Amino acid sequence: MAIAELCLFPLGTSTPGVGKYLEPVIEVIKASGLKYRVCPMGTVVEGSVEEILNLVKACHEAILKAGAKRVVISLKIDDRIDKPLTIEGKMRV
């Protein structure tokens, strides 16, 4: 199991607001069935590396379909095999 932080930045938009581009992305994440947490500066998801990479591809397609002319994607993956990883475990202080 891996944990990933995913941020998509739509570029080439006519206004500084990005909600209309990110709403379809959040819907794709919800529909994925993966555990996730939307945060102010990105979204954290939990799944296999393969599931996460497939989700990134689907999110990329969704934001372009929403009208973004260009997209920058930031992705961090923590894939640990010596012990289980969970979103909750990463959030503990």
C-alpha positions as CSV (number, residue, x, y, z in Angstrom):
1,M,0.0,0.0,0.0
2,A,1.3,3.5,-0.9
3,I,0.3,7.0,0.0
4,A,0.4,9.8,-2.6
5,E,-0.1,13.5,-2.6
6,L,-1.5,14.7,-5.9
7,C,-1.8,18.3,-7.0
8,L,-3.1,19.4,-10.4
9,F,-2.6,23.0,-11.6
10,P,-4.6,24.1,-14.6
11,L,-2.9,26.7,-16.8
12,G,-4.2,28.7,-19.7
13,T,-7.4,29.5,-18.0
14,S,-9.3,32.8,-18.5
15,T,-9.7,33.5,-14.8
16,P,-7.6,33.0,-11.7
17,G,-10.3,30.7,-10.2
18,V,-9.7,27.0,-10.8
19,G,-12.7,25.4,-9.1
20,K,-14.5,24.5,-12.4
21,Y,-11.4,22.6,-13.5
22,L,-10.8,20.8,-10.2
23,E,-14.4,19.7,-9.5
24,P,-14.3,17.0,-12.2
25,V,-11.0,15.8,-10.9
26,I,-12.4,15.4,-7.4
27,E,-15.3,13.4,-8.9
28,V,-12.8,11.1,-10.6
29,I,-11.0,10.6,-7.2
30,K,-14.3,9.9,-5.4
31,A,-15.3,7.4,-8.1
32,S,-12.0,5.6,-7.9
33,G,-12.9,3.8,-4.7
34,L,-9.5,4.7,-3.2
35,K,-9.3,6.2,0.3
36,Y,-8.6,9.9,-0.1
37,R,-8.5,13.2,1.8
38,V,-8.8,16.5,0.1
39,C,-6.5,19.1,1.6
40,P,-6.1,22.8,1.0
41,M,-3.1,22.4,-1.3
42,G,-3.7,19.0,-2.8
43,T,-5.3,15.6,-2.3
44,V,-3.8,12.6,-0.5
45,V,-4.8,9.1,-1.7
46,E,-4.1,5.6,-0.5
47,G,-3.7,2.6,-2.8
48,S,-1.3,0.5,-4.7
49,V,1.3,2.3,-6.9
50,E,-0.5,1.0,-10.0
51,E,-3.9,2.3,-8.7
52,I,-2.4,5.7,-7.9
53,L,-0.8,6.0,-11.3
54,N,-4.0,5.0,-13.1
55,L,-5.9,7.6,-11.0
56,V,-3.3,10.3,-12.0
57,K,-4.0,9.5,-15.6
58,A,-7.7,9.7,-15.1
59,C,-7.4,13.0,-13.3
60,H,-5.2,14.4,-16.1
61,E,-7.8,13.5,-18.6
62,A,-10.6,15.0,-16.5
63,I,-8.9,18.4,-16.1
64,L,-8.2,18.7,-19.8
65,K,-11.7,17.7,-20.6
66,A,-12.9,20.5,-18.2
67,G,-11.2,23.0,-20.5
68,A,-7.7,23.5,-19.1
69,K,-5.3,24.3,-22.0
70,R,-2.3,23.1,-20.0
71,V,-1.8,21.2,-16.8
72,V,1.1,20.8,-14.4
73,I,0.9,17.8,-12.1
74,S,2.8,17.4,-8.9
75,L,2.9,13.9,-7.5
76,K,4.7,12.5,-4.4
77,I,4.4,8.8,-3.6
78,D,5.5,7.1,-0.4
79,D,5.7,3.3,-1.1
80,R,6.9,1.5,2.0
81,I,7.1,-2.3,2.1
82,D,8.5,-2.9,5.6
83,K,5.2,-1.9,7.4
84,P,1.7,-0.8,6.4
85,L,1.1,2.8,5.4
86,T,-2.2,4.6,5.9
87,I,-3.4,8.2,5.5
88,E,-4.2,8.2,9.2
89,G,-0.8,6.9,10.2
90,K,0.9,9.7,8.1
91,M,-1.3,12.3,9.8
92,R,-0.3,11.3,13.4
93,V,1.9,13.8,15.1
